Each structure stands twice: as structure tokens, then as C-alpha cells.
């Protein structure tokens, strides 16, 4: 049986934090193991922060819509926004940042897409009808919600 949930919020830092927390709480209540919820939260936070920081850059913040579909062995999280498309209509490669130099010259960013691609088993992007549609798939094993402390 597929369990679905959804939320939407304005693409601001505060609203994004609350929206992500709403998804995390829902996943815990549905019996997704805690360690996996933590990984989903990291990937979701990176993806949503990209929307907040880049998709609506230079324009008023628009809406972010998140939809989840929980299957017995996988979780699909879809993130939709009406912001600017990715350059060339493609997701960044997500190469690991070069951290071989001195600590004071390490990059401040550049880890997000690497983390997303490491934590999700599938990452899909499509631009349609003026919307960015990012889908992340996570392999999971759902436990009974009552089994969680």
C-alpha cells in the first residue's frame, strides 16, 4: 500500500525549515527508520536550500511543493518550484569538492549535489509547464510506527 503526503511553503529560509521538519515528522510517524529519515532530511534540505537560494534568486520567493510517496521498500520525494530552470536544463554533476588544500582555502559550498546523489538511489529532473520537478528516490525498509521508541 502506498502512503502519500504533501506540503507546500514559500521559498524562504524560515518556511523551508518548517516545511522540511513537517516532512521529517511525517516520515517518522509512517515508520521510516530514524537513520534513513536523517539521510532523507540531509538530501531534502540541500535540494530545498538550492530552490531558496538559486531558483528564485532575483525575484520574489515563490512556492515550493513537496510530495512524498512511501512504498514498502522505497520513498519518492518530489520537489516542485516555479523558479528559474537549471542551467542547460540539467542538474549539476555533484562531483565531490576538492578539499586537499589548506583549511582556510576550503570551499564554503559545492557539497550539496554530491550529498544528494550519494544519499538518494535515483535523482531525476524535468522542467515542464514552467516548473522545476526534482524527484529523489530512497531505498528504505519501513518498520511498524509502534516499533519506534
C-alpha positions as CSV (number, residue, x, y, z in Angstrom):
1,X,0.0,0.0,0.0
2,X,1.4,3.4,-1.0
3,X,1.2,6.2,1.6
4,X,1.3,9.7,0.3
5,X,1.7,13.1,1.9
6,X,2.3,16.6,0.7
7,X,3.2,20.1,1.9
8,X,3.9,23.5,0.4
9,X,5.6,26.6,1.7
10,X,7.1,29.9,0.5
11,X,10.8,29.6,-0.6
12,X,12.2,31.5,2.4
13,X,14.8,30.1,4.9
14,X,12.3,30.0,7.8
15,X,9.4,28.5,5.8
16,X,11.7,26.0,4.2
17,X,13.0,24.8,7.6
18,X,9.4,24.4,8.8
19,X,8.4,22.5,5.6
20,X,11.3,20.2,5.9
21,X,10.6,19.5,9.5
22,X,7.0,18.7,8.6
23,X,8.2,16.1,6.1
24,X,10.6,14.6,8.6
25,X,7.9,14.3,11.3
26,X,5.6,12.6,8.7
27,X,8.3,10.1,7.8
28,X,8.9,9.2,11.4
29,X,5.2,8.7,12.0
30,X,5.0,6.4,9.0
31,X,7.7,4.1,10.4
32,X,10.7,5.1,8.3
33,X,13.8,4.1,10.3
34,X,15.4,7.0,12.1
35,X,18.8,6.8,10.4
36,X,17.1,6.8,7.0
37,X,14.9,9.7,7.9
38,X,18.1,11.6,8.9
39,X,19.6,10.9,5.4
40,X,16.4,12.0,3.6
41,X,16.4,15.1,5.7
42,X,20.0,16.0,4.6
43,X,19.2,15.5,0.9
44,X,15.9,17.3,1.2
45,X,17.5,20.2,3.0
46,X,20.2,20.5,0.3
47,X,17.6,20.4,-2.5
48,X,15.2,22.9,-0.9
49,X,18.1,25.2,0.0
50,X,19.0,25.3,-3.7
51,X,15.5,26.3,-4.5
52,X,15.5,29.1,-1.9
53,X,19.0,30.3,-2.9
54,X,19.0,29.9,-6.6
55,X,15.7,29.1,-8.3
56,X,14.0,32.3,-7.0
57,X,17.2,34.4,-7.0
58,X,16.5,38.0,-8.1
59,X,12.7,37.6,-7.8
60,X,10.2,37.4,-5.0
61,X,10.1,33.9,-3.3
62,X,7.6,31.6,-4.8
63,X,6.1,28.4,-3.6
64,X,7.8,25.1,-3.0
65,X,5.7,21.9,-3.2
66,X,6.8,18.6,-1.7
67,X,5.0,15.4,-2.3
68,X,6.0,12.0,-0.8
69,X,5.1,8.5,-1.9
70,X,6.1,5.8,0.6
71,X,6.1,2.3,-0.8
72,X,7.1,-0.7,1.3
73,X,10.8,-0.6,0.0
74,X,11.3,2.9,-1.3
75,X,10.4,6.5,-0.8
76,X,9.9,9.0,-3.6
77,X,10.2,12.7,-2.7
78,X,9.2,15.2,-5.4
79,X,10.1,18.9,-5.1
80,X,8.4,21.3,-7.4
81,X,9.0,25.1,-7.8
82,X,8.3,27.7,-10.5
83,X,11.7,29.3,-10.2
84,X,14.5,29.6,-12.8
85,X,15.4,26.4,-14.6
86,X,18.8,24.7,-14.1
87,X,21.4,25.9,-16.5
88,X,21.2,23.9,-19.7
89,X,18.2,22.2,-18.2
90,X,20.4,19.7,-16.4
91,X,21.3,19.0,-12.8
92,X,24.8,19.7,-11.6
93,X,27.1,16.7,-11.7
94,X,27.6,16.6,-8.0
95,X,31.3,16.0,-8.0
96,X,33.0,16.0,-4.6
97,X,34.6,19.3,-3.8
98,X,38.4,19.4,-3.7
99,X,39.3,19.5,0.0
100,X,43.1,18.8,-0.5
101,X,44.2,22.4,0.1
102,X,44.8,24.3,3.4
103,X,41.8,24.6,5.7
104,X,41.5,28.3,5.3
105,X,41.0,27.9,1.5
106,X,38.4,25.1,1.6
107,X,35.3,25.8,-0.4
108,X,32.3,27.1,1.5
109,X,29.8,25.3,-0.7
110,X,29.8,22.8,-3.5
111,X,28.9,19.7,-1.4
112,X,25.1,19.7,-1.9
113,X,24.6,17.9,-5.1
114,X,27.3,15.4,-4.2
115,X,25.4,14.6,-0.9
116,X,22.1,14.4,-2.7
117,X,23.5,11.9,-5.3
118,X,25.2,9.9,-2.6
119,X,22.1,9.6,-0.3
120,X,19.4,9.1,-3.0
121,X,19.3,5.9,-5.1
122,X,17.8,7.9,-8.0
123,X,17.7,11.6,-8.9
124,X,15.5,12.8,-11.7
125,X,14.9,16.3,-13.0
126,X,12.4,17.7,-15.5
127,X,11.3,21.2,-16.5
128,X,7.7,21.2,-17.6
129,X,5.0,23.9,-17.8
130,X,7.3,26.5,-16.2
131,X,8.1,24.3,-13.2
132,X,11.2,22.5,-11.9
133,X,10.4,19.0,-10.9
134,X,13.1,17.2,-8.9
135,X,12.4,13.6,-7.8
136,X,14.6,11.8,-5.2
137,X,14.2,8.1,-4.5
138,X,15.4,6.5,-1.3
139,X,15.6,2.8,-0.7
140,X,14.1,2.0,2.7
141,X,12.6,-0.6,4.9
142,X,9.6,0.6,6.8
143,X,9.0,-0.6,10.3
144,X,5.8,-0.5,12.2
145,X,5.3,3.0,13.6
146,X,4.6,1.5,17.1
147,X,8.0,-0.2,17.0
148,X,9.8,3.2,17.1
149,X,10.5,4.5,20.6
